[in-house]
Amino acid sequence: MRGSRLLVVAVLGGWGCVYFNAMYDANREYDAGMKSLQEQSDVTARVRFDSVIAKTGRLIESHPGSKYADDAAILKTRSELYNRMWESAAETSVRAEELAGDSKNRAVAVGLRGVAMRELGAFAEADSLLSVGLSAGVDADDEALFLFHRGLARQGLGQSDEAAVDLEAAASSVELSPEGRLTLSIALRDIGEYDRSMDLAGQLLATSSANPRSPLYLHVDSLAVLAPEVVDSAVAGLFDLPTLPATRRAAFYYVRGRAQLSTGREEEALGHFDSAIEEAPTSQVAAEAAYFAIEVRLRRATAPDDVTALLGSYAVARRSGTAEIRARTARWERASQTFEGLIESFESRGASAAEAMIRAAELAQMDLESSALARGCYLLYVQVAPESRWTAKAIYGALSVSGHEPDPSWVTDRGVATDDELRDRLKTLPTDDPYRLALADPAERGPMADSMYVLAEADLQRRLLEIRMLFDPTAGDTATAADETPEIRDEDEVQF
């Protein structure tokens, strides 16, 4: 069983001695580690907890008489547990018990040792130690922590009924802090208790601010992948809350959309993403919803109009606070605008701008990740320019996205029958066609194959530049680069 996450108890008491700075720094580092852990940045969290272990270790060893020594030992034990240092945590907890200034701290030290022993598989010893920890009126977060691990220990001992009672008691503690509730929810998720985990997360969703990149929403997002139906059902019930701000309602729509995507219910997901945008169009939730809606709609696009319809959505997604989303949205937007210009050039000039369809197909396939659009563009090129020197390129491109059918009102695609016709067509092309040679067996390619391919690609790029200048005059700024013969690369042989 995976190592379970612990609950938060970071005691920031009033300091009044020369060791204030050391303990204060350790507590701040611990809080930062907890934040990283809840944000699911485990590597960063490990570094933070390593720092806590070093700081508290120095205080314990150099100044065991300090009134902060027992708190330092407990904080060190917690950090070692978070970093999966089970044996070290057990040893440190013994020292924490020795240094404890009151019965409560002794109980916490014993309970933490029980956590370590449970992780080490000593279930009977863990059960006993955790019971001691639960007997001294520890704080609610520690009580939930000890109940949780005692439940797991009793599961390991085959005491299913007792284990269920402990796990339920841990999850239903009304005194848990929001941080403790979230961390327990994550721990329950990690052991597969998705219903209990979502019950706790739902309580937090009902009162927390709507930030899709907060630790809470990142956790719910992971639950939406692991147990989408559980998340969808739980969040659907939150719409009945008596007071529900627009941003939180939008967030609930967004979460339901994410859960539905995980089950392949794309139409329902898109409906909820659209509702999230409508509820709070200037919010971060709307930006995230717009991003995922664009991603789905691009993937499902079957005709050029589907791309045009998305041009207004990019402005919403660009407001995301996440750099990765902003960057990918910008790439999609640039590719969509170029795609639209290429389609307009072809539609207004026909065969005289036929090569626009090859570039449009490449944009659709590589940048927009829209296989059906790419298939349609390649097929249109083959139909309009059947004797072109780039016909083989378009045929190979169409075959590479076989099975993705474009809108029949735009281009005809008869699936397998069309593929068979394309393959037959390849057989009629000249044996020295540069694109046929590029995919031929190396022994059959001949010494000029690479040069022929490079020249054909260079000519195509010059032709595409001429076409692009019809709708983007600034494209001429790259004319010098386009006129240069490109250096052959290994990947050029197969990337059409």
C-alpha positions as CSV (number, residue, x, y, z in Angstrom):
1,M,0.0,0.0,0.0
2,R,1.3,3.4,-0.9
3,G,2.6,5.6,1.9
4,S,-0.3,7.7,3.2
5,R,0.0,11.4,3.6
6,L,-0.2,12.9,7.1
7,L,-2.3,15.6,8.6
8,V,-1.2,19.2,9.3
9,V,-0.4,20.4,12.8
10,A,2.1,23.2,12.6
11,V,2.1,24.9,16.0
12,L,3.3,28.5,15.7
13,G,3.3,29.4,19.4
14,G,4.7,32.6,21.0
15,W,8.5,32.5,21.1
16,G,10.6,34.2,23.8
17,C,14.2,32.8,23.7
18,V,17.4,32.8,21.7
19,Y,16.2,29.8,19.7
20,F,13.2,31.6,18.3
21,N,14.7,32.1,14.8
22,A,15.7,28.5,14.3
23,M,12.3,27.2,15.3
24,Y,10.5,29.9,13.4
25,D,12.4,29.1,10.3
26,A,11.8,25.4,10.7
27,N,8.0,26.0,11.0
28,R,8.0,28.3,8.0
29,E,9.8,25.7,6.0
30,Y,7.4,23.0,7.2
31,D,4.4,25.1,6.2
32,A,6.0,25.6,2.7
33,G,6.5,21.8,2.5
34,M,2.9,21.2,3.3
35,K,1.7,23.7,0.7
36,S,3.9,22.0,-1.9
37,L,2.5,18.7,-0.9
38,Q,-1.1,19.8,-1.2
39,E,-0.2,21.3,-4.6
40,Q,1.1,17.8,-5.5
41,S,4.6,19.1,-6.0
42,D,6.1,16.2,-4.2
43,V,9.8,16.9,-5.2
44,T,9.6,20.4,-3.9
45,A,7.9,19.2,-0.7
46,R,10.7,16.7,-0.1
47,V,13.3,19.4,-0.4
48,R,11.4,21.6,2.1
49,F,11.0,18.7,4.6
50,D,14.7,17.8,4.3
51,S,15.4,21.4,5.3
52,V,13.1,21.1,8.3
53,I,14.9,17.8,9.3
54,A,18.3,19.6,9.2
55,K,17.2,22.7,11.1
56,T,15.3,20.8,13.9
57,G,18.1,18.2,14.1
58,R,20.6,20.8,15.0
59,L,18.4,22.3,17.6
60,I,17.7,19.0,19.3
61,E,21.3,17.9,19.3
62,S,22.9,21.2,20.3
63,H,20.2,22.5,22.7
64,P,18.2,19.6,24.1
65,G,17.4,21.8,27.2
66,S,15.6,24.4,25.1
67,K,11.9,24.7,25.8
68,Y,11.5,24.3,22.0
69,A,13.3,21.0,21.8
70,D,10.2,18.8,22.2
71,D,8.4,20.8,19.5
72,A,11.5,20.5,17.3
73,A,11.6,16.8,17.8
74,I,7.9,16.4,16.9
75,L,8.3,18.6,13.8
76,K,11.3,16.5,12.7
77,T,9.3,13.3,13.2
78,R,6.5,14.7,11.0
79,S,8.9,15.8,8.3
80,E,10.6,12.4,8.3
81,L,7.3,10.7,7.9
82,Y,6.4,12.9,5.0
83,N,9.7,12.0,3.3
84,R,9.0,8.3,3.9
85,M,11.9,7.9,6.3
86,W,10.0,5.5,8.5
87,E,12.9,4.1,10.6
88,S,14.3,7.6,11.3
89,A,10.8,8.9,12.2
90,A,10.4,6.0,14.7
91,E,13.7,6.8,16.3
92,T,13.1,10.6,16.4
93,S,9.7,10.0,18.0
94,V,11.3,8.2,20.9
95,R,13.5,11.3,21.4
96,A,10.4,13.5,21.1
97,E,8.7,11.4,23.8
98,E,11.8,11.8,26.1
99,L,11.8,15.6,25.6
100,A,8.1,16.1,25.9
101,G,7.1,18.7,28.4
102,D,3.5,17.5,28.9
103,S,1.3,14.5,28.4
104,K,-0.2,15.8,25.2
105,N,3.2,16.1,23.5
106,R,4.1,12.6,24.7
107,A,0.9,11.2,23.2
108,V,1.6,12.9,19.9
109,A,5.1,11.5,19.9
110,V,3.8,8.0,20.6
111,G,1.1,8.3,18.0
112,L,3.6,9.5,15.3
113,R,5.7,6.4,16.2
114,G,2.6,4.4,15.6
115,V,2.3,5.9,12.1
116,A,5.9,5.0,11.3
117,M,5.4,1.4,12.5
118,R,2.2,1.1,10.5
119,E,4.2,2.1,7.4
120,L,6.8,-0.5,8.3
121,G,4.2,-3.2,8.4
122,A,4.2,-3.7,12.2
123,F,0.4,-3.6,12.4
124,A,-0.1,-4.9,15.9
125,E,2.5,-2.6,17.4
126,A,1.1,0.3,15.4
127,D,-2.4,-0.4,16.7
128,S,-1.2,-0.3,20.3
129,L,0.9,2.9,19.8
130,L,-1.8,4.8,18.0
131,S,-4.4,3.8,20.6
132,V,-2.1,5.4,23.2
133,G,-1.8,8.5,21.0
134,L,-5.6,8.7,20.8
135,S,-6.1,8.4,24.6
136,A,-4.7,11.9,25.6
137,G,-6.9,14.4,23.9
138,V,-4.7,15.4,21.1
139,D,-5.7,18.1,18.6
140,A,-8.4,17.2,16.0
141,D,-6.0,17.0,13.1
142,D,-3.8,14.6,15.0
143,E,-6.8,12.6,16.2
144,A,-7.9,12.2,12.6
145,L,-4.3,11.2,11.6
146,F,-4.1,8.5,14.3
147,L,-7.6,7.2,13.6
148,F,-6.7,7.0,9.9
149,H,-3.5,5.0,10.4
150,R,-5.1,2.8,13.1
151,G,-7.8,2.0,10.6
152,L,-5.2,1.0,8.1
153,A,-3.3,-1.0,10.8
154,R,-6.5,-2.9,11.7
155,Q,-7.1,-3.6,8.0
156,G,-3.7,-5.1,7.9
157,L,-4.6,-7.2,10.9
158,G,-7.8,-8.4,9.2
159,Q,-10.1,-6.5,11.6
160,S,-12.3,-5.0,8.8
161,D,-15.2,-3.8,11.0
162,E,-12.9,-2.0,13.4
163,A,-10.9,-0.5,10.6
164,A,-14.1,0.9,8.9
165,V,-15.1,2.5,12.2
166,D,-11.7,4.3,12.5
167,L,-11.7,5.5,8.9
168,E,-15.2,6.7,9.2
169,A,-14.4,8.5,12.4
170,A,-11.4,10.2,10.9
171,A,-13.4,11.4,7.9
172,S,-16.3,12.7,9.9
173,S,-14.5,14.8,12.5
174,V,-16.2,18.2,12.4
175,E,-13.3,19.8,14.3
176,L,-10.8,19.2,11.5
177,S,-9.1,22.3,10.2
178,P,-9.5,23.0,6.4
179,E,-5.9,22.0,5.9
180,G,-6.3,18.8,7.9
181,R,-9.5,18.0,6.0
182,L,-7.8,18.4,2.6
183,T,-4.8,16.4,3.7
184,L,-7.0,13.6,5.0
185,S,-9.0,13.7,1.8
186,I,-5.8,13.3,-0.2
187,A,-4.7,10.4,2.1
188,L,-8.1,8.7,1.6
189,R,-7.7,9.1,-2.2
190,D,-4.3,7.5,-2.1
191,I,-5.7,4.3,-0.5
192,G,-8.6,4.1,-2.9
193,E,-11.3,5.4,-0.5
194,Y,-12.7,7.7,-3.2
195,D,-16.2,8.2,-1.8
196,R,-14.9,9.2,1.6
197,S,-12.2,11.4,0.0
198,M,-14.8,13.2,-2.1
199,D,-17.1,13.7,0.9
200,L,-14.3,15.7,2.6
201,A,-13.4,17.6,-0.6
202,G,-17.0,18.4,-1.2
203,Q,-17.2,20.1,2.2
204,L,-14.3,22.3,1.3
205,L,-15.6,23.1,-2.2
206,A,-18.8,24.4,-0.6
207,T,-17.0,27.1,1.2
208,S,-13.6,27.6,-0.5
209,S,-12.8,30.2,-3.1
210,A,-13.0,29.1,-6.8
211,N,-9.4,28.8,-7.9
212,P,-8.8,25.9,-10.4
213,R,-5.1,25.9,-9.6
214,S,-5.5,25.8,-5.8
215,P,-4.4,22.6,-3.9
216,L,-8.1,21.8,-3.3
217,Y,-9.1,22.0,-7.0
218,L,-5.9,20.1,-8.1
219,H,-6.8,17.3,-5.7
220,V,-10.4,17.2,-7.0
221,D,-9.1,17.2,-10.5
222,S,-7.0,14.1,-9.7
223,L,-10.1,12.5,-8.2
224,A,-12.0,13.3,-11.4
225,V,-9.6,11.1,-13.2
226,L,-9.6,8.3,-10.6
227,A,-13.3,8.3,-9.8
228,P,-15.1,10.6,-12.2
229,E,-18.6,9.4,-11.4
230,V,-18.1,10.0,-7.7
231,V,-16.9,13.5,-8.4
232,D,-19.6,14.3,-10.9
233,S,-22.4,13.1,-8.5
234,A,-20.9,14.9,-5.5
235,V,-20.5,18.2,-7.2
236,A,-23.9,18.0,-8.9
237,G,-25.4,18.1,-5.3
238,L,-23.5,21.3,-4.4
239,F,-25.6,23.3,-6.8
240,D,-28.4,23.1,-4.2
241,L,-26.5,25.2,-1.7
242,P,-28.6,28.2,-0.5
243,T,-26.1,30.8,-1.4
244,L,-23.8,30.2,-4.3
245,P,-21.7,33.0,-5.8
246,A,-21.3,33.0,-9.6
247,T,-17.6,32.1,-9.5
248,R,-18.2,29.1,-7.3
249,R,-21.1,28.0,-9.5
250,A,-18.8,28.3,-12.5
251,A,-16.1,26.3,-10.7
252,F,-18.7,23.5,-10.0
253,Y,-19.6,23.4,-13.7
254,Y,-15.9,23.3,-14.5
255,V,-15.2,20.4,-12.2
256,R,-18.2,18.4,-13.6
257,G,-16.8,19.0,-17.1
258,R,-13.4,17.7,-16.1
259,A,-15.0,14.6,-14.5
260,Q,-17.1,13.9,-17.6
261,L,-14.1,14.2,-19.9
262,S,-12.6,11.4,-17.9
263,T,-15.5,9.1,-18.9
264,G,-15.6,10.2,-22.5
265,R,-18.8,12.1,-22.2
266,E,-17.5,15.0,-24.3
267,E,-20.8,16.6,-25.2
268,E,-21.8,16.9,-21.5
269,A,-18.4,18.2,-20.6
270,L,-18.5,20.9,-23.3
271,G,-21.9,21.9,-22.0
272,H,-20.6,22.4,-18.5
273,F,-17.5,24.2,-19.7
274,D,-19.7,26.6,-21.6
275,S,-21.8,27.1,-18.6
276,A,-18.8,27.9,-16.5
277,I,-17.7,30.6,-19.0
278,E,-21.2,32.0,-19.1
279,E,-21.5,32.2,-15.3
280,A,-18.2,34.0,-14.6
281,P,-16.6,35.0,-18.0
282,T,-13.8,37.0,-16.5
283,S,-12.8,34.5,-13.8
284,Q,-9.8,32.1,-13.8
285,V,-12.3,29.2,-13.9
286,A,-13.7,30.5,-17.2
287,A,-10.2,30.7,-18.6
288,E,-9.5,27.0,-17.6
289,A,-12.9,25.9,-18.9
290,A,-12.3,27.7,-22.2
291,Y,-8.9,26.1,-22.6
292,F,-10.3,22.5,-22.2
293,A,-13.3,23.3,-24.3
294,I,-11.0,24.5,-27.1
295,E,-8.8,21.4,-26.8
296,V,-11.9,19.1,-27.1
297,R,-13.4,21.1,-30.0
298,L,-10.2,21.2,-32.0
299,R,-9.8,17.4,-31.6
300,R,-13.4,16.9,-32.7
301,A,-13.3,19.4,-35.6
302,T,-14.4,17.9,-38.9
303,A,-14.6,21.1,-41.1
304,P,-12.9,24.5,-41.3
305,D,-15.9,26.3,-39.8
306,D,-15.2,24.4,-36.6
307,V,-11.9,26.2,-36.3
308,T,-13.4,29.6,-37.2
309,A,-16.0,29.2,-34.5
310,L,-13.3,29.0,-31.9
311,L,-11.5,32.2,-32.7
312,G,-13.5,34.1,-30.1
313,S,-12.7,31.6,-27.3
314,Y,-8.9,32.2,-27.3
315,A,-9.3,35.6,-25.6
316,V,-10.9,33.9,-22.6
317,A,-8.3,31.1,-22.3
318,R,-5.5,33.6,-22.6
319,R,-6.4,35.1,-19.3
320,S,-5.4,31.9,-17.5
321,G,-2.9,32.4,-14.6
322,T,-1.0,29.3,-15.8
323,A,1.9,30.0,-18.2
324,E,1.6,26.7,-19.8
325,I,-2.1,27.2,-20.7
326,R,-1.4,30.7,-22.0
327,A,1.5,29.5,-24.2
328,R,-0.5,26.6,-25.7
329,T,-3.5,28.8,-26.2
330,A,-1.3,31.3,-28.1
331,R,0.0,28.5,-30.3
332,W,-3.5,27.3,-31.1
333,E,-4.6,30.8,-31.9
334,R,-1.8,31.5,-34.3
335,A,-2.2,28.2,-36.0
336,S,-6.0,28.7,-36.2
337,Q,-5.6,32.2,-37.8
338,T,-3.1,30.8,-40.3
339,F,-5.3,27.9,-41.0
340,E,-8.3,30.1,-41.7
341,G,-6.2,32.3,-44.1
342,L,-5.0,29.2,-46.0
343,I,-8.6,27.9,-46.3
344,E,-9.8,31.3,-47.6
345,S,-7.0,31.5,-50.1
346,F,-7.9,28.1,-51.5
347,E,-11.6,28.8,-51.5
348,S,-11.2,32.1,-53.4
349,R,-8.5,30.9,-55.9
350,G,-9.0,27.1,-56.2
351,A,-6.3,25.2,-58.0
352,S,-4.1,28.2,-58.3
353,A,-3.7,28.1,-54.5
354,A,-4.1,24.3,-54.0
355,E,-0.9,23.9,-52.0
356,A,-2.5,26.0,-49.3
357,M,-4.4,22.7,-48.4
358,I,-1.1,20.9,-47.8
359,R,0.0,23.5,-45.3
360,A,-3.5,23.7,-43.8
361,A,-3.4,19.9,-43.3
362,E,0.0,20.1,-41.6
363,L,-1.3,22.8,-39.2
364,A,-4.4,20.8,-38.5
365,Q,-2.5,17.6,-37.8
366,M,0.5,18.9,-35.9
367,D,-0.5,22.2,-34.3
368,L,-4.3,21.8,-33.8
369,E,-4.2,18.1,-33.3
370,S,-7.3,17.7,-35.5
371,S,-7.0,14.6,-37.5
372,A,-10.3,14.8,-39.3
373,L,-9.5,18.3,-40.5
374,A,-6.0,17.2,-41.7
375,R,-7.5,14.2,-43.5
376,G,-10.0,16.5,-45.3
377,C,-7.3,19.0,-46.4
378,Y,-5.1,16.2,-47.8
379,L,-7.9,14.6,-49.7
380,L,-9.0,18.0,-51.2
381,Y,-5.5,18.6,-52.4
382,V,-5.3,15.2,-54.1
383,Q,-8.7,15.9,-55.8
384,V,-7.8,19.4,-57.0
385,A,-4.1,18.8,-58.0
386,P,-3.9,15.1,-59.0
387,E,-0.8,15.6,-61.2
388,S,1.1,17.8,-58.8
389,R,4.7,17.0,-57.8
390,W,3.4,17.1,-54.2
391,T,0.5,14.6,-54.7
392,A,2.4,11.8,-53.0
393,K,3.1,13.9,-50.0
394,A,-0.7,14.6,-49.7
395,I,-1.5,10.9,-50.2
396,Y,0.9,9.8,-47.5
397,G,-0.5,12.5,-45.2
398,A,-4.1,11.4,-45.8
399,L,-3.2,7.8,-45.1
400,S,-1.4,8.8,-41.8
401,V,-4.8,10.0,-40.5
402,S,-6.9,7.2,-41.8
403,G,-10.1,6.5,-39.8
404,H,-10.7,10.2,-39.0
405,E,-13.6,11.2,-41.2
406,P,-14.1,14.8,-42.2
407,D,-17.5,16.4,-42.5
408,P,-19.1,14.9,-45.7
409,S,-20.5,18.3,-46.7
410,W,-17.0,19.5,-47.1
411,V,-15.1,16.6,-48.6
412,T,-15.9,13.1,-49.6
413,D,-14.2,10.3,-47.6
414,R,-15.3,6.7,-48.0
415,G,-12.9,5.4,-45.4
416,V,-11.3,2.1,-46.4
417,A,-12.4,2.4,-50.0
418,T,-10.7,5.8,-50.2
419,D,-7.5,4.5,-48.6
420,D,-7.4,1.7,-51.2
421,E,-7.8,4.2,-54.0
422,L,-5.0,6.3,-52.5
423,R,-2.6,3.3,-52.3
424,D,-3.4,2.4,-55.9
425,R,-2.7,6.0,-56.9
426,L,0.7,5.8,-55.3
427,K,1.6,2.9,-57.5
428,T,0.9,5.0,-60.6
429,L,3.3,7.8,-59.6
430,P,6.8,7.9,-61.1
431,T,9.3,5.6,-59.4
432,D,11.6,8.6,-58.8
433,D,8.9,10.7,-57.0
434,P,10.9,12.3,-54.1
435,Y,8.2,11.5,-51.5
436,R,7.9,7.9,-52.6
437,L,11.7,7.6,-52.4
438,A,11.8,9.2,-48.9
439,L,9.8,6.3,-47.5
440,A,11.4,3.6,-49.7
441,D,13.9,1.0,-48.4
442,P,17.3,2.6,-48.0
443,A,18.8,0.1,-50.5
444,E,16.3,1.3,-53.2
445,R,16.5,5.0,-52.7
446,G,19.6,5.8,-54.7
447,P,22.2,8.5,-54.1
448,M,20.0,11.4,-55.2
449,A,16.9,10.6,-53.1
450,D,17.8,13.0,-50.2
451,S,18.6,15.9,-52.5
452,M,15.4,15.4,-54.6
453,Y,13.4,15.4,-51.4
454,V,15.0,18.6,-50.1
455,L,14.5,20.4,-53.4
456,A,10.8,19.4,-53.5
457,E,10.3,20.6,-50.0
458,A,12.1,23.9,-50.7
459,D,10.0,24.5,-53.8
460,L,6.8,23.8,-51.7
461,Q,7.9,26.2,-49.1
462,R,8.4,28.9,-51.7
463,R,5.0,28.2,-53.2
464,L,3.4,28.3,-49.7
465,L,5.0,31.7,-49.1
466,E,3.5,33.1,-52.2
467,I,0.1,31.8,-51.2
468,R,0.4,33.1,-47.6
469,M,1.4,36.6,-48.8
470,L,-2.1,36.7,-50.3
471,F,-3.6,36.9,-46.8
472,D,-0.6,37.9,-44.7
473,P,1.6,40.5,-46.3
474,T,4.1,40.3,-43.4
475,A,4.9,36.7,-44.5
476,G,7.3,38.2,-47.0
477,D,9.6,39.1,-44.2
478,T,10.7,35.5,-44.1
479,A,11.3,35.3,-47.9
480,T,15.1,35.1,-47.5
481,A,14.9,32.1,-45.1
482,A,12.3,30.4,-47.5
483,D,14.6,30.9,-50.5
484,E,17.5,29.1,-48.8
485,T,17.8,25.4,-49.5
486,P,17.2,23.6,-46.1
487,E,19.7,21.3,-44.7
488,I,18.5,17.7,-44.8
489,R,17.6,16.2,-41.4
490,D,16.9,12.6,-40.5
491,E,13.3,13.5,-39.4
492,D,12.7,15.2,-42.8
493,E,12.5,11.9,-44.4
494,V,9.3,10.9,-42.7
495,Q,7.7,14.1,-41.5
496,F,5.4,15.4,-44.2
